[in-house]
Amino acid sequence: MNRRQEQYHAYLLRLWLVKWNEKWVWRVSLENVHTGERHTFASMEPFVAFLREVEQTGQQATRTDHSDR
């Protein structure tokens, strides 16, 4: 990956609600538009942590499944 690509990240974001343990919770999916790699999150907290990791490192986070089910 060249320096310019490291400074630019493009994702397709999907959000949906599911009922889990009698509560409605958000599920999140991010798909890297460059590589097709998909990241799934069972709640908003790991999704936000993923974005923070990308922000802090300047690179795509290495974890691909962030489900907390």
FENPE-V222859 format. One record per pair of residues at least 4 apart in sequence whose ideal C-beta (glycine too) atoms are under 7 Angstrom apart, sorted by the first residue. I is the first residue (numbers start at 1). J is the second residue. Records with the same first field share a line. If there is no record, write none. Layout:
BEGIN
I=J  J
END
This chain:
BEGIN
1=5  6
3=7
4=8
6=58  59
9=54  60
10=33  34
11=30  31  32  33
12=31  33
13=30
14=29
15=26  28
16=27
17=24  26
18=25  27
19=24
20=25
25=43
26=43  44
27=41  42
28=41  44  47
29=38  40
30=39
31=36  38
32=36  37  60
37=64
39=50  64  66
40=65  66  67
41=46  47  50  66  67
42=67  68  69
43=68
44=48
45=49
46=50  66  68
47=51
48=52
49=53
50=54  61  66
51=55
52=56
53=57  61
54=60  61
END
